[in-house]
Amino acid sequence: MSAPGEPPLVEFVDVSIAYRRGRRWSRAVRGVDLRLGAGVTYGLVGESGSGKSTLALALLQVLPPNGRVVEGTIRYRGRALAELTPAELRAFYRSVALVPQDPLPSLNPARRVGRQIEEVVDPTGSSGPATRARALEMLHAVGMADPERVAGAYPHQLSGGMQQRVLIAMALAGEPDLLVLDEPTTNLDVTTEATILDLVRELVRNRATAVLYVSHSLGVVAELCDRVAVLYAGELVEDAPTRELFERPRHPYTQGLFDSVPRLGTNRRLVALRPIPGRIPSPSSLPPGCVFEPRCPIAIEDCRGEQPPLEPAGEGAVRCIRWRDIEAGRVDPHQSATPSRVAPSTGEVDAVLDVTHLRKQFPLRRSLNELLAGRPQRAVRAVEDISVTVRRGHTLGLVGESGSGKSTTARAIVGLDPASEGTIEVVGEPVARALERRSQAAIRRLQMVFQSSDEALNPYRTVGATLRRPFRRLAGLSRAEATRRVTELLQDVQLTADFASRRPSELSGGEKQRVAIARSFAAEPEVLVFDESVSGLDVSVQAAILNLLSSLQEERGTGYLFISHDLAVVSFLADYVAVVYLGRVVESGPAERVLQPPYHPYTEALLSAIPLLDPAAKRSHVRLEGEVPSAMEVPSGCPFHTRCPRYLGDICRDQPPPWRETTDDHDIYCHIPLDELRAEQAPAFRFERSRGPERGEHG
Amino acid sequence: MGRFLLRRLGFLLLTMVFTSLLIFLITQALPGDVARILLGREASRQALDQLRSQLGLDRPLPVQYLSWLWDLVRGDWGTSFSTGQSVRALVLARLWNSLELAGLTLAIAIPTAVTLGVVAALYEESWIDTAISLASLSVVGLPEFITGLVLIQVFSFRLGWLPANSSIAPGTGFFAALPSLVLPALTATLVLLAYVARLTRASMLVELNRPYVRTAVLKGVRWRRVVVAHVLRNALLPTITVVAISFGWLISGLIVVENVFNYPGLGRLLTFAIARRDIPLIQAVALVAVLGFALANLLADILYAAFNPRITLR
């Protein structure tokens, strides 16, 4: 790190940051002390509302106009940033760089990418052969196959992953001493995330740049960072070297985070997740003592008194008066474990949803020229061939990258965008493709939970009114009876009866998603389709929702079709998994078979891309080149051959692969013989086989 | 782009056919009989009938419409009932005057309004912002005949700098007419100013808070360059549309302003024609006005696309 006597690169001293809302200032960050040495990769972890992005923006001196550092000092190379003159501030800006969460809005829509990178090299905006060469060099360094083309493009013409590479190229073009990454991969696919993280790791290693990596994902931090600071409700609660934090978390909140994250290889039939109860306090209504006390499983009377100090512990620091008890094992900081009550899968039960050879095309209009030339009409082949079966009381997980056709499949199954071909059977009875041609009974049996409950709930209607509707319309109940059932339903999703009179704007994200789930259950469906329904939630909230879904399924025997890009979540909830690529199932079978070798090379790449919650993990990295091809031009032969790391040769390009069955029900759509796959593939993670409540390993 | 233009021009043609029908029907519905208007109360029944057949008014309506439309297309816009002059010559001369006034108005209004809007946004919620908002809003509320009269009072009667009467003679060149144009243009500017300035301010504030501004600042780019090279270009997109559309209004909608200053533009020609039930003139002015609006809209779309790389015209 830094030599003795020399100031650290970055130093936060007792920093508080407030935002103005109307006339009131509320402190989003309070009393943060943090030191970041040159060349260190520091992780800043927390859920939404923790203040982690605020802290990063304050360090870069780019807080939004209504935000201000109200107390304390941020120093850079020993100089207080608040005291810099405008010219010094510009020099500071040139020595730091930011890679933000949303790449597209961070690029000027009206200027070409190349010019925007050149401006880093020369902030006066003049362009010459030297700046142009540098821009191309940077685009090349971040792995762009065709830098010239990218430099000449406008931001909206690039994919999300490419846009993020452009921002990284931009950040590194100025050779910064400090690089701040604010959730740079949150909106990207795991496969893209993995290549971006590889890139950051490599670029940082070569340049000895200090990195502040802001993330909500413990896995990403474990893969990348030397040291981690955990923020909760605007306070630093723990700070330690990564290994130490992951092996021996000292703060109950850190422990709670670990307990909430579903790990690859655990399943709800083996263990239940342990969510953190309650919700993060808002800056305007903080508890008097420790901020985490209201949600803490080991809080005692003293915790309610005054704010605990940040005490040195091991090689780090922790803000909890009971940390010595935790470390010595005298108290159990885990959220009380609800042992999994879900019965093991009984296998052969009847199917509640049977989808065969589903196909969905969006035809493109032919232009006059194309019509005259007699060219055939082209179509976006969003879904090519998907056959799935959901069994009573069981969950089928559907996974794949964005652009694989997952959401189109969901919408086609529930009839919102009717399928072009294929049959859909619910409880053995065929249903019409279009929603408006389905009977009330068919609609009642097949319901959907959307990704964003914000958009799915009518903001002007109370929760009670929203939930009464399916009872009245689909079950034909009287008003009084419907109201009674709403109260029961709210209890089932662990909300109190008074929620019936609230409106969506008064609810938190997790509460809204509970209401959306309650509504879909109101009709007592046989099958529920979930489209990324837990993706937008913080892990501690997500864990509670996953447990809820699991217990509701156990009570009611509903079949789930669970669509997600998050393989860890799918592996937790699903009994069966289908992997889709370019609108086609490439592997399907029981979850524990699909997620272990032998698997389809695409599944292998997906699994290999997932960050593990283990800083010490060593594993082979399979990385995918490029992006999912356009659904307008699906490759011939095996659709995956253009990106396949195990590409055999012409056969993959020319012929559609055979379905290979490993054991009962597990099928792989690949040219490579199973024995070869088995011989060459390593398991991506360790599978848990024990059953019942146990202490979660934190490694 | 070429195909886009072709399609839009076809659409424009359709619009014109439709509005010509509308205008024809409306003028048919106007109270009063053309022949009686022309010949006066005392005319004999025989004279009236003779004139009607001479004008073709005894033919069925569809035939009248089609022959009128055909004449228009051929360039024969008819003869004014009240002046006996060629409608075409009359309208084109006035159109030219209106274009001059519209051009000058935009030349004054746009730079002023944009500057005010940008400054107000850059100093959001400071006294400058408040002053600009207050001033522009209080002006926009005043009707044109008030602001026009105040301007005349100050600049013509008190200071004697500019003429109060803008009734320029036909054939006057632009520079000779310029002094007469300034006051009407200023009055029209005051109508547009607040609207354009507030629009510019609002879109500037939206753009200033976009993350790409932060990206530019973090490059170490000077603030002035951030505003000019990054923000302005994006912020002016909505303004461009509004300005182009307001061009249509300036050509034919300045009825009050032209009347206050006695300016011989299309607006005044229209009031003149209506007062005299001069049907061929009303029809021609109305059609030219519609064409002006339609072209202004097309121009707005083209300009918007030209400045916005996210839009390709197809």
Chai-1 contact restraints between the chains, C-beta under 6 A:
chainA,res_idxA,chainB,res_idxB,connection_type,confidence,min_distance_angstrom,max_distance_angstrom,comment,restraint_id
A,V62,B,R214,contact,1.0,0.0,6.0,A-B,restraint_1
A,R90,B,G220,contact,1.0,0.0,6.0,A-B,restraint_2
A,Y93,B,L218,contact,1.0,0.0,6.0,A-B,restraint_3
A,Y93,B,G220,contact,1.0,0.0,6.0,A-B,restraint_4
A,R94,B,G220,contact,1.0,0.0,6.0,A-B,restraint_5
A,L98,B,L218,contact,1.0,0.0,6.0,A-B,restraint_6
A,P105,B,R210,contact,1.0,0.0,6.0,A-B,restraint_7
A,P105,B,P211,contact,1.0,0.0,6.0,A-B,restraint_8
A,S106,B,P211,contact,1.0,0.0,6.0,A-B,restraint_9
A,S106,B,Y212,contact,1.0,0.0,6.0,A-B,restraint_10
A,S106,B,T215,contact,1.0,0.0,6.0,A-B,restraint_11
A,L107,B,Y212,contact,1.0,0.0,6.0,A-B,restraint_12
A,N108,B,Y212,contact,1.0,0.0,6.0,A-B,restraint_13
A,N108,B,H230,contact,1.0,0.0,6.0,A-B,restraint_14
A,P109,B,R310,contact,1.0,0.0,6.0,A-B,restraint_15
A,A110,B,R233,contact,1.0,0.0,6.0,A-B,restraint_16
A,A110,B,N234,contact,1.0,0.0,6.0,A-B,restraint_17
A,A110,B,P309,contact,1.0,0.0,6.0,A-B,restraint_18
A,E119,B,K219,contact,1.0,0.0,6.0,A-B,restraint_19
A,V120,B,K219,contact,1.0,0.0,6.0,A-B,restraint_20
A,P123,B,K219,contact,1.0,0.0,6.0,A-B,restraint_21
A,P123,B,G220,contact,1.0,0.0,6.0,A-B,restraint_22
A,P123,B,V221,contact,1.0,0.0,6.0,A-B,restraint_23
A,G125,B,A229,contact,1.0,0.0,6.0,A-B,restraint_24
A,Y154,B,P309,contact,1.0,0.0,6.0,A-B,restraint_25
A,H156,B,R310,contact,1.0,0.0,6.0,A-B,restraint_26
